[in-house]
Amino acid sequence: MQTFQGLAVSDGLTVGPVVRIDRGAAGLHRIVCDPFRERALYEAAIVLAKDELNRLQQHACGQDADILMFQIALLEDESFTNEIGDYIAAGAGSAAAVERAEQIFAGRLKNVDDDYIRERSVDVCDACRRVVDILDGRPSRRLHLTEPSILVAELFYPSDLFGQAPGMILGLASETDSETSHAAIMARSMGIPAVFQLGKGVAAAAAGCRAVVDAEHAQLIIDPTAAQLRQVKARRQELQNSNALPDPLAAAPCRTRDGTLAVVTEDQTSMAKLLVYSPSMEQQLSWSMTSNDGTPLRMAFSPDSRKLAAAAVTVSGGQVMTNLYLINLASGDPVSLVNQGGVPQWLGWTSASTILAVYDTRAVLYNAGGGERAVYDFAGTELKDVSVDAAGNVALLLASGQVSQAVTLDKNLNVQFSAAVSAANSIVRAGNLFYLLADNAVECFDASGTQQWSQNLDTSPQALLANSKDLLLFSGNTVQKLEAPAE
């Protein structure tokens, strides 16, 4: 038994097997060619890396999509490309040039006073490591968990946590991450315990072992004794019985395609601070939010990027409430649209004049000018997953006990289909079709619930990207193009 003391960044207590994020060693057996060849290798690697990021970004949502968009923008940045090109021209290999640019650009962000911007240095490292892996010939590794596990790492990259099925990550432990890192934000948003800054060597020591992540005492316990496991079980039962609400300060940063960024940070004088930055990282908006205002949990920019919708959670009379605000970025004045019971699970614009919010018991379509346009109520069931396509059509995956239910709604929240379906982990809406992802299968239905086809898989599907041309399935560390089975 070993106990390591660290910094608790997300509340909770859990026990389980440990999986280590191990990126291996870079730079082995590199052969440097002439500058023209190295430049060509670099440009080809950039194309491949951007292609990987674009595929992930199209299916990602919330802060995951924003981070991927930032990484794509970095790889397209002229100053970043010029820095690498100059070093290659001086005789460096392409992989070494990317690593040097990583140190320079990540170092600049680490010296910024703003906590959130400083933590984005890891996004630079994540994007550059993807390019270096391609140049070094290392295959893309995507974490595939076969059982619920605790993840441990020297430092978590954003892509380490993408695409995991709900419930598969029990907790996080890190040697160096901070309380404002992406991993800390993700842990709070998922409601899982996390203890960081545990010190060098912890990841290697914990790999393959059974461990306890105890955020109450900011500890990671490796190979706990039988007595400690009994204590953990009893304490977990107490926490479940207490019905304590998790800290809602886990809003997903959101970014427009032109690079405007909205983020929520902690504030010493208020509940939270909402900040909006221009593409050049100049601050456009700063709003210190009171306990009455709430803490933003979901945010979404309008299609023209001129307005920001923010769903902020607060507690009133012992109940969790959501204040939905509309902020005109030109004036900076927030307008309260509604005060709604429940916790927002999804928020987005379905048109220039309508905002869709999916809470834990209902979906509501709001007019951007105020007032409800349509409502679909699913109280009495558990929301497992929600998917909204580009046209605003909705698919909900609900659960009642052991029974799964799929619901499809059009862009006005009119019910198209509602019935029990086979057990599934997630749902994807794409036009007149929806897809169910089960443990080892994918099923396709039309919006009225008629099954079109079903396909068994050798591995568990983690994500599905459906567009007008292709159907791409992400599973383990692979992506494959799905075809409807021949009749």
Phi and psi in degrees as a GROMACS rama.xvg file:
@    title "Ramachandran Plot"
@    xaxis  label "Phi"
@    yaxis  label "Psi"
@TYPE xy
-130.887  139.229  GLN-2
-121.089  129.18  THR-3
-119.716  134.824  PHE-4
-97.0618  137.095  GLN-5
-146.593  -148.259  GLY-6
-117.815  120.822  LEU-7
-76.9755  123.376  ALA-8
-115.784  -11.673  VAL-9
-150.992  129.34  SER-10
-68.2222  155.428  ASP-11
134.556  178.814  GLY-12
-148.738  127.846  LEU-13
-149.035  162.569  THR-14
-140.123  144.274  VAL-15
172.81  178.273  GLY-16
-70.2209  151.586  PRO-17
-105.28  132.579  VAL-18
-117.407  126.506  VAL-19
-94.0433  134.751  ARG-20
-81.6138  107.977  ILE-21
-122.722  114.813  ASP-22
-92.2887  0.57487  ARG-23
70.8968  -173.331  GLY-24
-100.481  138.516  ALA-25
-100.35  159.045  ALA-26
85.2198  12.5902  GLY-27
-82.7951  136.102  LEU-28
58.239  40.1687  HIS-29
-82.9827  138.661  ARG-30
-118.347  121.773  ILE-31
-89.73  125.391  VAL-32
-96.1375  -171.583  CYS-33
-69.4248  158.985  ASP-34
-56.2574  -36.6881  PRO-35
-65.0821  -41.85  PHE-36
-66.7239  -43.3911  ARG-37
-63.5332  -38.7732  GLU-38
-65.5803  -39.7727  ARG-39
-64.8396  -40.0592  ALA-40
-63.347  -42.2442  LEU-41
-61.8887  -47.3185  TYR-42
-63.7488  -37.5655  GLU-43
-66.5092  -39.5571  ALA-44
-65.3121  -37.3616  ALA-45
-62.2316  -43.6905  ILE-46
-60.4238  -45.8401  VAL-47
-65.0976  -42.0992  LEU-48
-64.2999  -43.9345  ALA-49
-64.6168  -35.6732  LYS-50
-64.0304  -42.5074  ASP-51
-62.1174  -45.2395  GLU-52
-65.7383  -39.6593  LEU-53
-63.7842  -40.3138  ASN-54
-64.2358  -41.9623  ARG-55
-67.2095  -41.7071  LEU-56
-65.4318  -33.768  GLN-57
-65.9681  -26.3454  GLN-58
-103.971  -9.86093  HIS-59
-78.2381  165.826  ALA-60
-142.265  165.199  CYS-61
57.6967  -137.285  GLY-62
-67.2929  -27.8447  GLN-63
-61.977  -44.8091  ASP-64
-64.1197  -38.7065  ALA-65
-65.8719  -41.0818  ASP-66
-65.526  -43.2071  ILE-67
-63.1875  -38.1468  LEU-68
-64.6134  -39.7481  MET-69
-61.763  -42.9196  PHE-70
-66.1275  -38.1206  GLN-71
-62.8147  -44.318  ILE-72
-62.2467  -37.1852  ALA-73
-61.7552  -45.6934  LEU-74
-67.2653  -18.9867  LEU-75
-95.5533  -7.0497  GLU-76
-65.736  131.15  ASP-77
-65.6331  -42.0708  GLU-78
-66.7725  -35.9834  SER-79
-63.1614  -47.2964  PHE-80
-64.7797  -40.8407  THR-81
-64.9114  -39.6104  ASN-82
-58.7241  -44.5893  GLU-83
-69.4511  -42.8929  ILE-84
-60.7145  -40.0506  GLY-85
-65.0756  -39.4697  ASP-86
-71.0658  -36.5988  TYR-87
-64.8485  -43.0338  ILE-88
-61.0859  -27.1442  ALA-89
-81.9297  -1.07606  ALA-90
112.188  0.880575  GLY-91
-79.7206  154.896  ALA-92
-72.5379  156.687  GLY-93
-63.5085  -41.15  SER-94
-65.0811  -43.0199  ALA-95
-64.5731  -34.722  ALA-96
-66.1154  -39.3361  ALA-97
-66.7595  -41.3235  VAL-98
-63.1855  -37.237  GLU-99
-66.847  -43.6863  ARG-100
-63.0506  -36.4968  ALA-101
-58.311  -46.2497  GLU-102
-62.5763  -41.4975  GLN-103
-67.7287  -51.9883  ILE-104
-73.2317  -39.1429  PHE-105
-66.0103  -36.6396  ALA-106
-63.4107  -37.1989  GLY-107
-63.4795  -42.3431  ARG-108
-68.3028  -34.9035  LEU-109
-64.9659  -20.6564  LYS-110
-93.4765  0.525824  ASN-111
-77.689  143.406  VAL-112
-69.4467  -33.8292  ASP-113
-69.1264  127.659  ASP-114
-60.1728  -44.9506  ASP-115
-64.2213  -46.9855  TYR-116
-63.6434  -38.7015  ILE-117
-62.1249  -38.6915  ARG-118
-71.632  -14.6597  GLU-119
-72.8657  -4.62361  ARG-120
-59.3211  -31.1728  SER-121
-69.1502  -26.5479  VAL-122
-66.0285  -37.8874  ASP-123
-62.1472  -45.4752  VAL-124
-62.7776  -39.5598  CYS-125
-62.665  -47.8289  ASP-126
-65.1923  -43.2569  ALA-127
-67.2107  -38.1077  CYS-128
-63.6399  -34.7474  ARG-129
-61.0266  -43.6673  ARG-130
-67.511  -43.8406  VAL-131
-63.0609  -39.9327  VAL-132
-59.0227  -41.1685  ASP-133
-64.4701  -45.215  ILE-134
-65.5389  -34.0366  LEU-135
-84.1147  -3.14528  ASP-136
77.4504  17.4826  GLY-137
-87.377  132.331  ARG-138
-66.212  150.322  PRO-139
-64.6572  130.205  SER-140
-109.025  122.071  ARG-141
-117.646  126.195  ARG-142
-60.5735  128.202  LEU-143
-124.47  106.118  HIS-144
-87.7237  130.178  LEU-145
-95.301  -10.5234  THR-146
-153.309  156.427  GLU-147
-55.4152  129.378  PRO-148
-143.578  159.91  SER-149
-91.7805  130.868  ILE-150
-97.9921  136.002  LEU-151
-130.981  142.484  VAL-152
-154.486  158.755  ALA-153
-65.3165  -44.0143  GLU-154
-154.134  128.098  LEU-155
-82.0187  130.515  PHE-156
-90.7051  152.09  TYR-157
-53.5996  -42.1102  PRO-158
-68.733  -13.9802  SER-159
-63.2859  -27.1257  ASP-160
-107.514  1.57739  LEU-161
-71.4314  142.47  PHE-162
76.2206  11.3919  GLY-163
-80.7815  137.877  GLN-164
-65.0657  147.483  ALA-165
-54.6233  134.545  PRO-166
88.9585  -8.82168  GLY-167
-79.9541  -26.0029  MET-168
-99.748  113.05  ILE-169
-82.98  -34.2146  LEU-170
-172.393  170.436  GLY-171
-128.223  143.285  LEU-172
-139.33  131.93  ALA-173
-136.997  146.34  SER-174
-73.9084  -34.8138  GLU-175
-130.682  -17.5136  THR-176
-56.7916  153.866  ASP-177
-105.862  176.532  SER-178
-73.6859  -12.4516  GLU-179
-106.617  8.5352  THR-180
-71.3467  163.84  SER-181
-58.8448  -40.8526  HIS-182
-62.5176  -37.8932  ALA-183
-66.5531  -42.0086  ALA-184
-62.5948  -43.4877  ILE-185
-63.0903  -41.7739  MET-186
-60.9957  -43.8836  ALA-187
-66.551  -38.914  ARG-188
-68.3905  -31.8754  SER-189
-85.969  -9.93081  MET-190
70.5916  33.5589  GLY-191
-114.387  150.34  ILE-192
-70.8218  148.208  PRO-193
-148.926  134.371  ALA-194
-127.821  122.351  VAL-195
-118.187  177.077  PHE-196
56.0374  47.4771  GLN-197
-84.5736  -14.6919  LEU-198
103.17  159.894  GLY-199
-63.2299  138.58  LYS-200
93.5125  -9.58477  GLY-201
-66.6295  -42.8122  VAL-202
-59.5564  -44.8037  ALA-203
-65.8277  -38.4086  ALA-204
-68.6247  -33.3809  ALA-205
-87.6536  -19.8618  ALA-206
-54.6579  127.174  ALA-207
79.6274  -2.92991  GLY-208
-94.4407  177.145  CYS-209
-100.805  140.287  ARG-210
-146.45  164.301  ALA-211
-116.981  128.253  VAL-212
-101.308  111.157  VAL-213
-115.459  93.7134  ASP-214
-73.5025  -22.1579  ALA-215
-60.9428  -39.4072  GLU-216
-109.623  8.09789  HIS-217
54.6951  49.0248  ALA-218
-129.042  150.01  GLN-219
-115.697  121.64  LEU-220
-111.114  115.407  ILE-221
-95.453  133.861  ILE-222
53.016  60.4955  ASP-223
-63.9531  153.88  PRO-224
-75.8973  168.093  THR-225
-61.1826  -38.7511  ALA-226
-64.541  -41.2654  ALA-227
-65.1423  -38.3983  GLN-228
-63.8255  -37.9066  LEU-229
-65.2243  -40.2706  ARG-230
-63.9374  -41.3841  GLN-231
-62.8106  -44.7585  VAL-232
-60.3547  -42.8315  LYS-233
-66.5433  -41.9652  ALA-234
-67.8345  -38.2687  ARG-235
-61.6615  -38.5515  ARG-236
-64.9419  -39.5998  GLN-237
-62.144  -42.7728  GLU-238
-65.2069  -40.3291  LEU-239
-64.8955  -37.1253  GLN-240
-72.569  -25.4479  ASN-241
-74.3946  -20.466  SER-242
57.912  31.1184  ASN-243
-66.6927  136.25  ALA-244
-79.3053  139.903  LEU-245
-70.447  156.177  PRO-246
-62.4271  121.675  ASP-247
-79.1101  1.86409  PRO-248
-75.8592  69.0928  LEU-249
-143.288  35.3476  ALA-250
-63.918  137.149  ALA-251
-74.8074  121.362  ALA-252
-57.3719  145.822  PRO-253
-132.443  147.791  CYS-254
-137.323  141.918  ARG-255
-84.3506  169.23  THR-256
-66.6951  -23.6869  ARG-257
-87.7836  -1.79955  ASP-258
104.104  2.11776  GLY-259
-66.6345  133.218  THR-260
-123.579  134.184  LEU-261
-118.046  133.527  ALA-262
-146.484  150.879  VAL-263
-109.836  131.048  VAL-264
-126.174  164.695  THR-265
-72.5055  152.979  GLU-266
-141.549  132.687  ASP-267
-68.4414  -25.995  GLN-268
-106.116  0.628851  THR-269
-149.96  179.248  SER-270
-65.1084  -42.6619  MET-271
-166.241  163.555  ALA-272
-124.35  126.96  LYS-273
-97.5606  124.192  LEU-274
-121.659  140.334  LEU-275
-123.563  129.299  VAL-276
-115.803  144.294  TYR-277
-73.9351  169.886  SER-278
-56.7451  -26.0761  PRO-279
-90.2394  9.89034  SER-280
68.3167  28.0468  MET-281
-88.818  136.674  GLU-282
-71.2793  124.427  GLN-283
-99.9114  -30.0592  GLN-284
-149.14  139.198  LEU-285
-138.712  118.782  SER-286
-128.36  110.434  TRP-287
-83.7344  115.175  SER-288
-98.2676  133.612  MET-289
-84.0079  175.54  THR-290
-64.1861  -30.0241  SER-291
-71.6451  -35.704  ASN-292
-66.3664  -37.8997  ASP-293
97.7223  177.899  GLY-294
-114.14  120.955  THR-295
-60.2995  130.213  PRO-296
-112.213  -29.6987  LEU-297
-134.866  143.065  ARG-298
-141.405  152.806  MET-299
-156.788  133.269  ALA-300
-82.8145  149.572  PHE-301
-69.1172  162.316  SER-302
-56.4444  -30.9478  PRO-303
-91.5222  3.11195  ASP-304
66.0724  14.6482  SER-305
-96.2055  -13.7295  ARG-306
-131.663  153.473  LYS-307
-126.856  126.393  LEU-308
-96.6086  134.965  ALA-309
-134.564  126.892  ALA-310
-103.068  112.397  ALA-311
-110.51  134.034  ALA-312
-95.7981  136.826  VAL-313
-143.781  172.493  THR-314
-120.557  128.68  VAL-315
-137.994  123.598  SER-316
60.1771  31.1594  GLY-317
81.074  3.67516  GLY-318
-114.942  145.904  GLN-319
-78.9269  127.673  VAL-320
-124.929  156.315  MET-321
-121.742  125.682  THR-322
-97.3191  122.13  ASN-323
-100.794  122.311  LEU-324
-114.717  151.098  TYR-325
-120.791  123.946  LEU-326
-116.723  119.908  ILE-327
-82.9768  115.566  ASN-328
-67.1654  -23.4693  LEU-329
-69.506  -39.7045  ALA-330
-97.8381  -28.809  SER-331
79.5973  4.94169  GLY-332
-91.9572  120.05  ASP-333
-76.6816  138.827  PRO-334
-117.036  127.636  VAL-335
-79.1418  121.472  SER-336
-90.3672  -38.8962  LEU-337
-164.889  154.254  VAL-338
-116.394  112.57  ASN-339
-124.996  136.692  GLN-340
-69.7838  147.624  GLY-341
107.27  175.661  GLY-342
-111.013  128.64  VAL-343
-71.7737  128.326  PRO-344
-103.059  -21.7508  GLN-345
-154.507  142.501  TRP-346
-145.695  133.911  LEU-347
-170.198  162.513  GLY-348
-90.2457  127.858  TRP-349
-97.4244  -11.3441  THR-350
-162.465  -178.152  SER-351
-68.8036  -14.4073  ALA-352
-124.917  3.82425  SER-353
-132.503  142.138  THR-354
-123.247  129.383  ILE-355
-104.197  128.47  LEU-356
-122.968  128.492  ALA-357
-109.885  115.944  VAL-358
-96.354  -175.909  TYR-359
-73.8918  -12.5844  ASP-360
-132.093  -3.40064  THR-361
-161.167  155.847  ARG-362
-112.648  133.719  ALA-363
-130.456  131.421  VAL-364
-102.421  118.633  LEU-365
-105.667  148.762  TYR-366
-77.5439  138.166  ASN-367
-62.5538  -23.1079  ALA-368
-85.1654  -2.99778  GLY-369
115.843  147.752  GLY-370
95.2504  150.109  GLY-371
-83.2938  136.959  GLU-372
-98.3801  -37.4854  ARG-373
-158.293  155.275  ALA-374
-140.354  139.326  VAL-375
-126.271  122.932  TYR-376
-103.109  129.055  ASP-377
-128.973  35.0805  PHE-378
-58.2798  146.284  ALA-379
95.347  -5.78777  GLY-380
-124.913  164.441  THR-381
-100.721  130.095  GLU-382
-79.83  114.079  LEU-383
-92.3186  -36.5796  LYS-384
-160.912  154.52  ASP-385
-138.464  142.228  VAL-386
-139.648  132.699  SER-387
-126.923  126.085  VAL-388
-86.3462  -179.975  ASP-389
-63.6735  -24.5174  ALA-390
-88.7682  -3.73898  ALA-391
93.3868  5.73288  GLY-392
-73.968  142.537  ASN-393
-117.918  144.624  VAL-394
-130.777  131.137  ALA-395
-117.282  138.082  LEU-396
-111.166  114.146  LEU-397
-113.573  160.893  LEU-398
-137.326  140.333  ALA-399
-134.55  100.411  SER-400
67.5614  -124.78  GLY-401
-93.6657  0.403798  GLN-402
-97.7583  129.283  VAL-403
-96.0543  146.208  SER-404
-134.938  133.234  GLN-405
-106.17  137.089  ALA-406
-130.195  129.811  VAL-407
-115.112  137.139  THR-408
-128.511  144.595  LEU-409
-79.9759  -177.628  ASP-410
-66.0032  -13.3221  LYS-411
-102.565  11.6074  ASN-412
67.6974  23.5988  LEU-413
-77.5321  136.844  ASN-414
-73.3109  127.414  VAL-415
-100.729  -33.4463  GLN-416
-159.157  142.003  PHE-417
-156.393  112.338  SER-418
-166.112  164.414  ALA-419
-68.2634  143.897  ALA-420
-133.948  170.234  VAL-421
-65.2511  156.925  SER-422
-56.3188  132.679  ALA-423
-143.884  158.567  ALA-424
-99.5392  -28.9607  ASN-425
-154.893  167.11  SER-426
-136.024  145.388  ILE-427
-131.89  127.078  VAL-428
-102.591  133.907  ARG-429
-147.461  95.1328  ALA-430
62.6675  -124.723  GLY-431
-88.0643  11.3065  ASN-432
-125.326  157.123  LEU-433
-140.18  154.905  PHE-434
-124.951  140.403  TYR-435
-109.989  129.888  LEU-436
-105.763  112.209  LEU-437
-101.17  -171.704  ALA-438
-60.3623  -41.4487  ASP-439
-141.503  35.9138  ASN-440
-160.041  159.57  ALA-441
-127.271  132.028  VAL-442
-118.43  140.846  GLU-443
-115.823  132.776  CYS-444
-130.539  155.479  PHE-445
-84.1416  172.126  ASP-446
-63.0294  -20.2739  ALA-447
-88.9612  0.575924  SER-448
96.1219  5.30615  GLY-449
-81.0942  123.832  THR-450
-67.7887  131.398  GLN-451
-95.6274  -42.1126  GLN-452
-168.387  164.982  TRP-453
-140  141.513  SER-454
-136.673  124.756  GLN-455
-80.4387  149.844  ASN-456
-128.54  156.329  LEU-457
-80.5315  -23.5321  ASP-458
-126.316  168.204  THR-459
-80.1713  123.698  SER-460
-70.3248  136.31  PRO-461
-105.861  -29.6491  GLN-462
-159.127  156.706  ALA-463
-136.237  129.862  LEU-464
-111.431  115.447  LEU-465
-116.839  119.414  ALA-466
-130.319  -171.813  ASN-467
-67.8614  -20.0228  SER-468
-107.168  -46.7638  LYS-469
-128.436  161.105  ASP-470
-124.308  106.378  LEU-471
-108.063  128.979  LEU-472
-111.009  127.702  LEU-473
-102.099  124.823  PHE-474
-149.212  125.285  SER-475
60.0275  -127.613  GLY-476
-107.528  25.5972  ASN-477
-126.46  158.389  THR-478
-130.38  135.331  VAL-479
-134.326  151.78  GLN-480
-88.6108  121.928  LYS-481
-88.8814  140.729  LEU-482
-120.321  143.955  GLU-483
-62.4709  130.632  ALA-484
-58.6076  143.462  PRO-485
-66.0926  139.853  ALA-486
